[in-house]
Structures are given as structure tokens and as C-alpha cells.
Amino acid sequence: MTAELVRGQNHTLPQTRLEIRVSAGTPVVAGATLGDERGTVRGVEWIAHPGSPQLPGLEVSQQAAADHRLAVDLEALPAGAHRVTVLLALPVGAGGPVRFGAVPAPFVSVTGLDGTEIATFTLTDLDAESAVSALELYRRQDAWKVRAVGQGYAGGLAEMLADQGVTDPAALAGSIQEAVTRGLARSVAPPPPRTPEADRVRHATGSADHRPTAPPPAAPEPPEPLADPAATGPAHTAQPHTASGPAAGGPSAAGASAGGPINYAHPRRQHAAPPSPPPAAPPAQPGQPAQPVAGDATGWSMDERLYNQIWGMFEDLARAVAAYRSAVDFAESRMDQELDRALSDPRNRIGGAGDRAREAARAKRDELASRAREALDRDLAQLAAEAAVVEPALPAAYAGWGNPVWHAHRIPMEIPMALRIGDLHLPERTDLRIPLLVRLPLERGMWVDSGRTASESAALMDTDRLRRLAMETAVAHAARLLAVYPPGEFAVHVIDPAGSAAGPLAPLVEAGVLAGPPAAGPGGVASVLAHLTRRVDLVQMAVRARAADSLPPDLDTGEQLLVVNDFPHGFDDRAVTQLRYLADEGPAVGVHLLMVADREEASAYGPVLDPLWRSLLRITPVADSHLADPWVGHAWTYEPLTIPPGSRVLEQVLAAVAEARRAVGR
């Protein structure tokens, strides 16, 4: 029976391998400290936080999130540790609430590995506090107990760490918040909230639902999307635009300006629960997993079902690999503990007793790791079979350039739910690729990193070739966006200060699909930035005043994409400020950035550019492991979409865009 604790109450823990689950209703930073018999934290090596998420027997999330799972193995804690204190804090500078009194009361539960609740605690009566000691696990007479604490700190994380006896708490609090900020910048956006019927239909016999029993790592849903996967991620503050565009006076821009939560509902979509997906195919043989089916998720259309199915596969793979890695870590930790215990006995240091103890510990480690790998292989096989069925069924917006669907593509009359911008995979199985989908309209711009320090693959490439490849990547993304929007509802502007990207830009220029010639020189840069900045200002004012009819008749209210090459060369301080403004305010009213630049070179501008690239999703023109999922925080390898050698698909798609525009204009 679950113990519902109140502040100060304790409860005996029946087991030592636990999960601590946090549900906060808003992104929070979760951490934990270890204390000795007097509750003293001996040093930073006894503190688990996003910048250092693992300690022996303890693992916390690497990101701020509304939901957390902290893994605890009390028997594996360092010698001398008698207390585990769980800490929660609001992230600084994330645009969210600054005090717990402004958000729903956080809820904390202590569970077994099977999810059975042991004790719960709701942190009520918080007001000005921005950090809180939620609960503590402590040892009394060889038994472990949990106590509800609920001690808040108006001085935030630094004050809370100081109360724990940490040396230089302000510096440590700053490093933790910086780690959280970095996590937001690399996080993939989470999918929309699940429907009441659940987004994903799971097969009762499917191996993808199997979870190894080792302690899983923390599994957050990040606060901010990009997701790009930014999305994180973890999410942003803008709602999708309505059918008539952001100037129609709908909630899109207004919600963003007010700093409200994102409404993930699809534009023009009904609000009732979607119909159930078609029934899954029966198992091929009794006791075997059901055959995968494309679109086995809820949704109003096949596109929506496939979108939800892909996110389900993404989550399944993230959690399956997390469970496997945690099981292997547990096996290694257990082996080390058994070896330490065996070799601490002087009788085992002579003769063959020590060797036998080592062999027994390693054999047990190998057995646990082998069982975990078998479970993972079953999950991977099921997901690979599902991917083989889903990939051919994808619509153009979700498909890679090599998919035949692009050769029969017609410019749509309605924007799709999402757009594929690459693939993600993990080292446990590199051929199992998950499409990286970002929601449309875009909620966050992108930064194509053209620097040689971006990844190991980039470091081996010639600088000029890498920059050309980065610009070709940006052109391909711009072409995909043009191809999935109705004619005339998406415009692309280009800034190329030195004219160095004429080659990669040729497909866009020759097809005549740009809003104007690529802007070059200081005058061209200033003109384009002034035009888009004015558009953002006018639409924002019209939305706030509910006066969409007052917009100038020549103002294009469709979505706008600004492609910027070779930043920061050719940009003065005013231009940099305008770019930051467009990155912050533009997405809410339909203006988006696609930067192509070397982040290392851009760092010469100093911290003034930090908010700019934190607000954009970083992608690379070559494979690189730099994106994190919103559940566990794995480092996923991002693979950019490439056009098959010798293919004319890009030219065909752009020709179709140009023809659709001419047809509308006739």
C-alpha cells in the first residue's frame, strides 16, 4: 500500500533499488546530494546534477524537464554515504516561472523498479521559493527510510547548496544552470501531448514493450522543443499559425507574445479525440510479436498516425537503449563491489581464493550483461521490422530524398504536420534510423554548423568543401519547406554578403522561387533585415491590437525563411542585433532563420551571440553526435538528408514549386 507522506513524515523502504519520479507541471532541474552520518556533503563528488549526472548508485537527468526519473541503488552508494537528498530548482533564464508558488505543486513518488509506488509526497505551501529539498532517503540502524522534507529556498539553488554545506555554492549553482542551458540548446522537442486514448497502440506480445529490469536512468521530457529534434525537447511558447496566417488575429502570435505554453494541436484540426487506428495484423505464429503495421497510432489522418508512430519508435529506442546501458553499468558496479568485498578479506589474498573470486564476479557480470543484450536485441529487431514497414509508407514531407514519393510529389493545398530534416541513430545499432521530424509551422530556426570543429568527420574535410556542403544542406532544407507549403504561403530570402554561395544557391535562383535575388554587400544585408524586422513589428502590433485589417496591403503574411550564409562576415552590430530579434520574436509571427556559419568563428563576437545560437537548432552537414532526446538525454548521431548521387529530384521539386506559383498567379 502506498504511503502518502506529509512534510516531516517518514516511511520504511522495503527495497534498495528504487526510482524517484518527479512531476512538476513545468520544467525543473533535478539533482541529488549525498550526506554522511551528520548530513554533511563531503564535496562536489557527492553531488549529482545535470552537469555531472552520475554517481555510484545514483543517476539524475541531464536536462530540465517537467517529468523526471532518478535511479537509485542504495547498496551501491559510496562508503560513508548515509543520506540521499533530492533537490528541485527552477531553471534560470529559460523564460519560465521564477518561483514555485506560480506553478502547480510538484509531486514526488518513490517506486520500485516495476513502477509500484512505495511513498508519495506533494510539495504544497511553496511561494517565493525557486529551489526546494523535496525528500531524503536516509539510513537508520541498517534500514533505509524516506522522509518528506519540502524545505524551500527563496535564494534559489545557491542558497540550497549552501544549506547543504557545499563549498562555493554560487559557482556550483552557476555551473549547473549553464549545463541546463546547454541541454536546452541541444534537446529534441518532445512530441505533442498524448490523446486520452494514448498516441501509441502497443502490441501485447511485441518485444519493443519489454524493458530490462536493471535500474533505468532518468527519463525527462525537456522543457523546450526545438527538436529539432529541437525542439526541444524537451517546450516553446508559440502556438501553430491558423489557416489564414499569423496576421489573422488568431492565438498563434498572441500566445507566443504572452509567453504561454505551446498548443501542439494541428492547425484546422478538430479538438475531439481522434479515431482509433486500424487493428494490427495478427501474429504470424502464436506467442510471436504481431507484425508491424504502418500507421498503428491514433490520428485523424494517415500522416498524423505516421507522425505519432515515428515518435513512438523514437521513444521506444531511447528507453530500450537506456535500460540496456543501465543494466550493463549495474553489472559492472556489482562486479566491482564483489571484488572489493572479496579482496578486502586477507584470507582471499593468498592461494587461489582471490582468483576464484575474480572469475566468479566477472562471470556474473558477463551473465547480467548478456541477458541485457538479449533483451535489447529483441527490442531492436522489433523496431527494425517496424521501420522497414513505416519508411516506404511515409508522405513526401516525412520521406528522405531517395524515396520515390518525391518524384510524384505535387504541391499541397495544406501544410503537413511536420517535416523531416535528418535521421538519428545510436551506436548500439547504427542501421536503425529514426526520422527526425520538426513540427510545422516551425517553432525554432536552425543553424547549419560549417566549422571543422563541429565534429570528427568535419575535422577531416577541407574548409571550402565543408562550407559548400553546409550551404547545400541549407538549400535542400529550404527546398523541402517550399515544396510542402501551399503555393504562395512560404517565401525564402537569402543573405550572401560576399556572394560566395552562388554555386549552392543556383538551384533556388534558376528555379525563380526566391523572394528576391540573394542580398550581397552591406546595403543588401541591411535592406533584407530591415524588411523582415518591419514585418515582425507590424504583425506583432496587429495581433496585440486585434487589428489585422490595418496591415499594409503589400505585406506578405505568409511564412518567411531567411537563409544567412557565412555569418558573421559582413554583419555589423546593428545587423547582429536584428538577427537576434528575428530569432527571438520571428517564429511566433512566421519569420524563421536558417543560419549557415562556423560557430567557432562566430564566437569572436563574444557572449552577445550566445542567445542567438541557443535559440536555434544546431545541425551539421556531416554526421555528428550532438542532439539529445527528450526522454533520456542520449547523445544521438544526426545524419543529414542527402540527395542521391546523380539524382535530379531537387530540380524537379523546385520546378514543381515554380509551376504551382505560376498556376496560382494566372
C-alpha positions in Angstrom: 0.0 0.0 0.0 1.3 3.4 -1.0 2.2 5.8 1.9 1.1 9.3 1.2 3.5 11.4 3.2 3.2 14.9 4.6 6.0 17.3 5.4 8.3 15.7 8.1 6.8 12.2 7.9 8.9 9.1 7.1 8.3 5.6 5.8 10.5 2.5 5.7 11.8 1.4 2.3 11.2 -2.3 1.6 14.0 -2.4 -1.1 17.2 -0.6 -2.0 16.9 -0.3 -5.8 14.4 2.4 -6.5 13.2 5.1 -8.8 12.3 8.6 -7.7 9.7 10.1 -10.0 9.1 13.8 -10.2 6.1 15.5 -11.9 6.3 19.3 -11.7 4.0 20.7 -14.3 6.8 22.9 -15.5 10.5 22.3 -16.4 12.6 21.9 -13.3 16.2 20.9 -12.6 16.5 17.7 -10.6 19.6 16.8 -8.6 20.7 14.9 -5.5 23.3 15.2 -2.8 24.9 12.5 -0.7 25.4 13.1 3.0 27.4 11.3 5.7 26.0 10.4 9.2 25.8 14.1 10.1 24.3 15.0 6.8 27.4 16.7 5.6 28.2 16.8 1.8 31.9 16.0 1.6 32.5 17.7 -1.8 31.2 18.2 -5.3 31.9 14.5 -6.0 28.9 13.8 -3.7 26.5 15.9 -5.8 24.6 14.6 -8.9 23.3 17.3 -11.2 22.8 17.9 -15.0 26.5 18.7 -15.5 27.6 15.6 -13.6 24.5 13.3 -13.7 26.0 10.0 -12.3 27.4 8.9 -9.0 27.9 5.3 -7.8 24.4 4.1 -7.1 22.7 7.3 -8.3 21.7 8.9 -11.6 19.8 12.0 -12.4 18.6 13.7 -15.5 20.9 15.8 -17.7 18.2 18.2 -18.6 15.5 20.4 -17.1 12.1 18.7 -17.6 8.6 18.6 -16.3 8.9 14.9 -15.5 12.0 13.1 -14.1 13.0 9.6 -13.1 16.0 9.4 -10.8 17.6 5.9 -10.5 18.9 5.0 -7.0 20.7 1.8 -5.8 21.3 2.4 -2.1 23.6 -0.6 -1.8 25.9 0.9 -4.5 26.4 4.3 -2.8 29.9 5.4 -1.8 31.2 4.2 1.5 30.2 6.7 4.2 27.1 7.9 2.4 24.1 7.7 4.8 21.7 10.1 3.1 20.4 11.0 -0.3 18.6 14.4 -0.6 16.6 15.0 -3.8 16.7 18.7 -4.9 14.5 20.6 -7.3 15.1 24.0 -8.8 13.6 26.2 -11.4 16.0 26.8 -14.4 17.3 30.4 -14.7 16.8 32.4 -17.9 14.6 29.8 -19.6 11.6 32.2 -19.9 9.6 30.1 -17.4 8.3 30.8 -13.9 10.8 32.2 -11.3 9.0 30.8 -8.2 7.3 27.6 -7.2 4.3 29.5 -6.0 3.4 30.3 -9.6 3.2 26.7 -10.8 1.3 23.5 -9.7 2.7 21.8 -6.6 5.4 19.3 -7.6 4.6 15.7 -6.9 7.3 13.2 -5.9 7.0 9.4 -5.7 9.4 6.7 -4.6 8.8 3.5 -6.6 10.2 0.1 -7.1 11.8 -0.8 -10.5 8.4 -2.3 -11.6 6.7 1.1 -11.0 4.9 0.1 -7.8 4.6 3.2 -5.6 6.1 3.0 -2.1 5.6 6.5 -0.9 4.4 9.8 -2.4 4.7 13.5 -1.4 3.1 16.6 -2.8 5.2 19.7 -2.2 2.5 22.2 -1.1 2.7 25.7 0.5 5.6 26.9 -1.7 5.5 30.6 -2.7 8.6 32.7 -3.4 11.0 29.7 -3.4 12.8 28.8 -6.6 14.6 25.7 -5.2 13.4 23.0 -2.8 14.7 20.0 -0.9 12.0 17.6 -1.9 12.7 14.4 0.2 15.6 12.4 1.6 16.5 8.8 1.8 18.4 8.0 5.0 19.8 5.0 6.8 18.8 4.2 10.4 20.2 1.1 12.1 20.9 -0.7 8.8 17.4 0.1 7.4 16.6 2.7 4.8 13.7 5.2 5.1 12.3 8.0 3.1 11.3 11.4 4.7 9.2 14.1 3.1 11.2 17.4 3.5 9.7 20.1 1.4 12.2 22.8 2.5 12.1 25.7 0.1 14.7 28.4 -0.6 13.9 31.8 -2.0 17.6 32.3 -2.7 17.4 29.5 -5.2 19.9 26.8 -6.0 22.9 28.6 -4.4 21.2 29.1 -1.1 20.0 25.4 -1.0 23.5 24.1 -1.8 24.9 26.4 0.9 22.5 25.0 3.4 23.9 21.5 2.5 27.3 22.7 3.4 28.7 22.9 -0.1 31.8 25.0 -0.6 31.4 27.9 -3.0 27.7 27.2 -3.7 27.2 30.1 -6.1 29.8 28.9 -8.5 28.4 25.3 -8.4 24.8 26.7 -8.9 26.1 28.7 -11.9 27.7 25.7 -13.5 24.5 23.6 -13.0 22.4 26.3 -14.7 24.9 26.5 -17.5 24.7 22.8 -18.0 20.9 23.1 -18.2 21.2 25.9 -20.7 23.4 23.7 -22.9 20.9 20.9 -22.6 18.1 23.1 -23.8 20.1 24.2 -26.8 20.7 20.6 -27.9 17.4 19.0 -26.9 15.0 17.5 -29.4 11.5 18.8 -29.0 9.0 16.4 -27.4 6.0 15.2 -29.4 2.6 16.6 -28.7 0.7 15.5 -25.6 -0.8 12.1 -25.9 -4.5 11.8 -26.6 -6.9 10.4 -24.0 -6.8 7.1 -25.9 -3.0 7.2 -25.9 -1.0 8.1 -29.0 0.6 4.7 -29.5 -1.0 1.3 -29.8 1.3 -1.3 -28.2 1.1 -4.9 -29.2 0.7 -7.1 -26.2 3.3 -9.6 -27.4 5.6 -7.0 -29.0 9.2 -7.1 -27.8 9.5 -3.3 -28.0 7.4 -3.1 -24.9 9.9 -5.3 -22.9 12.1 -3.4 -20.5 15.1 -4.9 -18.8 14.9 -4.9 -15.1 18.1 -3.0 -14.3 17.6 0.5 -12.8 16.8 2.8 -15.7 18.3 6.2 -15.9 16.4 9.4 -15.6 13.9 9.9 -18.3 12.9 13.6 -18.6 10.7 15.4 -21.1 12.6 18.5 -21.8 11.2 21.9 -21.3 12.0 23.4 -24.7 11.4 22.0 -28.1 13.2 22.6 -31.0 13.7 19.5 -31.6 14.7 20.0 -33.5 14.9 17.5 -32.6 14.7 20.9 -31.0 12.7 21.3 -30.5 13.2 20.8 -27.7 12.7 19.0 -26.3 12.1 18.9 -24.4 8.7 23.4 -25.0 8.4 26.7 -26.8 5.9 29.5 -26.3 4.3 29.8 -29.7 1.2 28.2 -31.0 0.9 27.0 -34.6 -0.5 29.5 -37.0 -4.0 29.4 -38.3 -5.0 28.8 -41.8 -5.2 32.4 -42.7 -1.7 33.1 -41.5 -0.3 34.8 -38.4 -2.0 38.1 -39.1 -5.4 36.7 -38.9 -5.6 37.6 -35.2 -5.7 34.0 -34.0 -4.0 32.8 -30.9 -0.7 31.9 -32.5 1.3 35.0 -32.1 -0.7 36.2 -29.2 0.1 33.1 -27.2 3.8 33.4 -28.0 3.9 37.0 -27.1 2.2 36.3 -23.8 4.7 33.6 -23.0 2.0 30.9 -22.8 2.5 27.2 -23.4 2.7 25.8 -26.9 -0.5 24.5 -28.3 0.5 21.4 -30.2 -2.8 20.9 -31.9 -2.6 20.7 -35.6 -3.9 23.8 -37.5 -7.6 23.5 -38.5 -7.7 20.2 -36.6 -10.8 19.2 -34.6 -10.4 19.0 -30.8 -12.3 15.8 -30.2 -10.3 12.6 -29.7 -9.1 11.1 -32.9 -10.4 7.8 -34.2 -8.6 4.7 -33.2 -6.0 3.3 -35.6 -6.8 0.3 -37.8 -6.3 -3.1 -36.0 -2.8 -4.5 -36.0 -2.1 -7.6 -38.1 -2.5 -10.8 -36.2 0.7 -12.6 -35.0 2.3 -14.8 -37.6 2.6 -17.6 -35.0 1.2 -18.0 -31.5 3.5 -16.3 -29.0 5.3 -14.3 -31.6 5.2 -10.5 -31.8 2.4 -9.0 -34.0 3.6 -8.0 -37.5 4.2 -4.2 -37.6 1.7 -2.0 -39.4 2.4 1.4 -40.8 0.1 3.9 -39.1 -0.6 2.0 -35.9 -1.1 5.1 -33.8 -4.1 7.4 -33.3 -4.8 10.3 -35.5 -7.2 11.9 -37.9 -5.3 11.0 -41.0 -2.6 8.6 -42.1 0.0 11.4 -41.9 -0.9 12.1 -38.3 -0.8 8.4 -37.4 2.6 8.0 -39.0 3.9 11.1 -37.2 2.8 9.7 -33.8 4.1 6.2 -34.7 7.6 7.7 -35.5 7.7 9.5 -32.2 6.6 6.2 -30.5 9.5 4.4 -32.2 11.9 7.2 -31.2 10.8 6.9 -27.5 11.0 3.1 -27.6 14.5 3.1 -28.9 15.6 5.7 -26.4 14.2 3.9 -23.4 15.3 0.4 -24.6 18.9 1.5 -25.0 18.8 3.4 -21.7 17.7 0.3 -19.9 20.4 -1.7 -21.6 23.1 0.7 -20.7 21.9 1.0 -17.2 21.9 -2.8 -16.8 25.5 -3.0 -18.1 26.6 -0.2 -15.7 24.8 -2.0 -12.9 26.6 -5.3 -13.8 30.0 -3.5 -13.8 29.3 -1.8 -10.5 28.2 -5.0 -8.9 31.3 -6.8 -10.0 33.5 -4.0 -8.6 31.7 -4.2 -5.2 32.0 -8.0 -5.1 35.7 -7.8 -5.9 36.2 -5.2 -3.3 34.5 -7.3 -0.6 36.3 -10.4 -1.6 39.8 -8.8 -1.7 39.3 -6.9 1.5 39.4 -10.3 3.3 43.0 -11.2 4.0 42.2 -14.9 3.6 41.5 -14.3 -0.1 44.8 -12.7 -0.8 46.8 -16.0 -0.7 46.3 -19.1 -2.7 43.7 -19.3 -5.4 40.8 -17.8 -3.5 41.3 -14.4 -4.9 41.5 -15.6 -8.5 38.3 -17.6 -8.0 36.5 -14.6 -6.6 37.6 -12.5 -9.6 36.4 -15.2 -12.0 33.1 -15.6 -10.2 32.5 -11.8 -10.2 33.3 -11.5 -13.9 31.2 -14.4 -14.8 28.2 -12.9 -13.0 28.9 -9.6 -14.7 29.1 -11.3 -18.2 25.8 -13.1 -17.5 23.9 -10.0 -16.5 25.3 -8.0 -19.5 24.5 -10.9 -21.8 20.9 -11.1 -20.6 20.5 -7.3 -21.0 21.9 -7.5 -24.6 19.4 -10.3 -25.4 16.6 -8.1 -24.3 17.9 -5.2 -26.2 18.4 -7.3 -29.4 14.7 -8.3 -29.2 13.6 -4.7 -28.9 15.9 -3.6 -31.8 14.7 -6.4 -34.0 11.1 -5.4 -33.4 11.8 -1.7 -34.1 13.8 -2.6 -37.2 10.9 -4.5 -38.6 8.6 -1.6 -37.8 10.9 0.8 -39.5 11.1 -1.3 -42.6 7.3 -1.1 -42.9 6.9 2.6 -42.0 9.6 4.1 -44.2 8.0 3.1 -47.6 4.6 4.4 -46.3 5.9 7.9 -45.5 4.5 11.0 -47.3 6.9 13.3 -49.0 7.3 15.7 -46.0 8.4 12.8 -43.8 10.4 10.9 -46.5 14.1 11.1 -47.5 15.2 12.5 -50.8 15.7 8.9 -52.1 12.1 7.9 -51.5 10.2 7.6 -54.8 7.3 9.6 -53.3 9.3 12.7 -54.2 9.2 12.0 -57.9 5.4 12.1 -57.8 5.1 14.9 -55.4 2.5 17.7 -56.0 2.5 21.0 -54.1 -0.2 20.5 -51.4 -3.1 22.8 -50.6 -2.5 22.3 -46.8 0.7 22.2 -44.8 1.7 18.9 -43.3 2.1 18.3 -39.6 5.9 18.0 -39.7 9.0 18.0 -41.9 11.9 15.6 -41.9 15.3 17.3 -41.5 17.5 14.3 -41.0 17.9 10.9 -39.3 19.0 9.8 -35.8 20.7 6.7 -34.6 22.5 5.2 -31.6 25.8 3.2 -31.6 24.0 0.0 -30.4 22.6 -0.3 -33.9 23.7 2.3 -36.5 21.5 1.0 -39.3 18.3 1.6 -37.3 17.5 5.2 -38.2 14.7 7.2 -36.7 13.4 10.1 -38.9 14.0 13.5 -37.2 10.7 15.4 -37.7 10.1 19.0 -36.7 6.6 20.4 -36.4 5.2 22.9 -38.9 4.9 25.8 -38.7 8.4 26.0 -37.4 8.8 26.9 -33.8 12.6 27.3 -33.9 15.1 28.2 -36.6 18.2 26.2 -37.5 22.0 26.7 -37.5 23.9 24.6 -40.0 27.4 24.5 -38.5 30.0 24.8 -41.2 33.0 24.7 -38.9 35.7 22.0 -38.9 35.5 21.8 -35.1 31.8 20.8 -35.4 32.5 17.0 -35.4 35.3 14.5 -36.1 34.0 14.0 -39.6 34.1 17.7 -40.3 37.7 18.0 -38.9 38.9 15.7 -41.7 37.3 17.8 -44.5 38.7 20.7 -46.5 37.3 24.0 -45.2 35.9 25.2 -48.5 34.3 21.8 -49.3 32.7 21.8 -45.8 31.3 25.3 -46.2 29.9 24.4 -49.6 28.3 21.3 -48.2 26.8 23.3 -45.4 25.2 25.7 -47.8 23.9 22.8 -50.0 22.3 21.4 -46.8 20.6 24.7 -46.2 19.4 24.9 -49.8 17.9 21.4 -49.6 16.0 22.3 -46.4 14.7 25.5 -48.0 13.5 23.5 -51.0 11.7 21.0 -48.8 9.9 23.8 -47.0 8.9 25.4 -50.2 7.6 22.0 -51.5 5.4 21.2 -48.6 3.7 24.6 -48.3 0.7 25.7 -50.4 1.7 27.9 -53.3 2.5 31.5 -52.2 2.3 30.7 -48.5 6.1 30.3 -48.0 8.8 32.7 -49.1 12.6 32.3 -48.9 15.0 35.2 -48.6 18.8 34.8 -48.8 21.7 36.9 -47.5 25.1 36.1 -49.0 27.2 39.1 -48.1 30.3 38.2 -50.2 28.4 36.2 -52.9 30.4 33.1 -52.0 27.4 30.8 -52.2 26.5 31.3 -55.8 27.1 27.7 -56.7 25.0 26.0 -54.0 22.2 28.7 -54.4 22.0 28.1 -58.2 19.0 25.6 -57.9 16.9 28.2 -56.0 17.9 31.1 -58.2 17.5 29.3 -61.5 14.0 28.0 -60.5 12.9 31.5 -59.6 11.5 30.5 -56.2 13.3 33.1 -54.1 11.5 36.2 -52.8 14.3 38.2 -54.4 17.9 38.0 -55.6 20.4 36.9 -52.9 21.3 40.0 -50.9 25.0 40.9 -51.1 27.1 43.7 -49.6 26.3 45.9 -46.5 23.4 47.5 -48.3 21.8 44.3 -49.3 22.2 42.8 -45.8 20.6 46.0 -44.2 17.7 46.0 -46.7 16.6 42.4 -46.1 17.0 42.6 -42.3 15.0 45.9 -42.2 12.3 44.4 -44.3 11.8 41.3 -42.2 12.2 43.2 -38.9 9.5 45.6 -40.0 7.2 42.7 -40.9 7.7 41.2 -37.4 6.9 44.5 -35.8 3.8 45.2 -37.8 2.3 41.7 -37.4 3.0 41.7 -33.7 1.3 45.1 -33.3 -1.7 44.0 -35.4 -2.1 40.8 -33.3 -1.9 42.6 -30.0 -4.3 45.3 -31.1 -6.6 42.7 -32.8 -6.4 44.9 -35.9 -5.3 42.5 -38.6 -7.2 44.6 -41.2 -4.9 47.5 -40.6 -1.8 45.7 -42.0 -0.4 47.3 -45.2 -1.9 45.7 -48.3 1.6 44.9 -49.7 2.6 42.9 -46.6 3.2 39.2 -47.2 1.6 37.4 -44.3 2.8 34.0 -45.4 5.7 32.2 -43.7 9.1 33.6 -44.3 12.5 31.9 -44.2 15.8 33.9 -44.1 18.9 31.9 -45.2 22.0 33.6 -43.9 25.4 32.5 -45.3 28.9 33.0 -43.9 27.8 34.7 -40.7 29.2 36.9 -39.1 31.2 38.2 -42.1 29.6 41.3 -43.5 27.4 41.9 -40.4 27.8 45.0 -38.2 26.5 45.4 -34.7 23.1 46.6 -35.9 22.7 43.6 -38.2 23.6 41.2 -35.4 21.0 42.8 -33.1 18.4 42.4 -35.8 19.2 38.8 -36.3 18.8 38.2 -32.6 15.5 39.9 -32.7 14.3 37.8 -35.6 15.4 34.6 -33.8 13.6 35.5 -30.6 10.4 37.2 -32.0 10.1 35.9 -35.6 8.8 32.3 -35.2 5.7 33.5 -33.4 4.7 35.6 -36.4 6.0 33.3 -39.2 9.6 34.5 -39.7 12.3 31.9 -39.3 16.1 31.8 -39.5 18.4 29.3 -41.3 21.9 30.3 -40.4 25.0 28.8 -42.2 28.1 29.6 -40.2 31.1 28.4 -38.3 30.1 28.6 -34.6 33.8 28.8 -33.7 34.3 31.8 -35.8 31.1 33.4 -34.7 32.2 33.1 -31.1 34.6 36.1 -31.8 31.5 38.2 -31.1 31.6 37.0 -27.6 28.5 36.3 -25.4 26.3 38.7 -27.4 25.7 35.8 -29.8 25.0 33.1 -27.1 21.2 33.8 -27.1 21.2 33.6 -30.9 22.6 30.1 -31.3 20.9 28.8 -28.1 17.5 29.7 -29.8 18.4 27.8 -33.0 18.6 24.1 -33.6 22.2 23.2 -34.5 22.5 20.7 -37.3 25.6 19.7 -39.3 26.3 18.9 -43.0 28.0 15.7 -41.9 27.2 13.1 -39.3 27.7 14.3 -35.7 26.6 13.1 -32.2 25.2 16.3 -30.7 21.5 16.1 -30.3 19.7 14.8 -27.2 16.3 13.0 -27.0 13.6 14.5 -24.7 13.2 11.4 -22.5 16.6 10.1 -21.5 19.1 12.5 -23.0 21.2 10.1 -25.1 23.7 11.7 -27.5 22.2 10.7 -30.9 24.1 10.7 -34.1 22.5 13.1 -36.5 22.7 12.2 -40.2 21.7 15.0 -42.7 19.4 14.2 -45.5 21.4 13.7 -48.7 20.3 13.8 -52.4 21.3 10.5 -54.1 24.3 11.0 -56.5 23.1 11.9 -60.0 19.5 12.5 -58.9 17.6 15.5 -60.3 15.0 15.3 -57.6 15.9 18.8 -56.2 15.5 20.4 -59.6 12.2 18.6 -60.2 10.8 19.6 -56.8 11.7 23.3 -57.3 10.3 23.2 -60.8 7.0 22.0 -59.4 7.1 24.8 -56.8 7.6 27.4 -59.6 4.8 25.9 -61.7 2.4 25.9 -58.8 3.1 29.5 -58.2 2.5 30.4 -61.8 -0.7 28.5 -61.8 -2.0 30.4 -58.8 -1.0 33.7 -60.3 -2.8 33.1 -63.6 
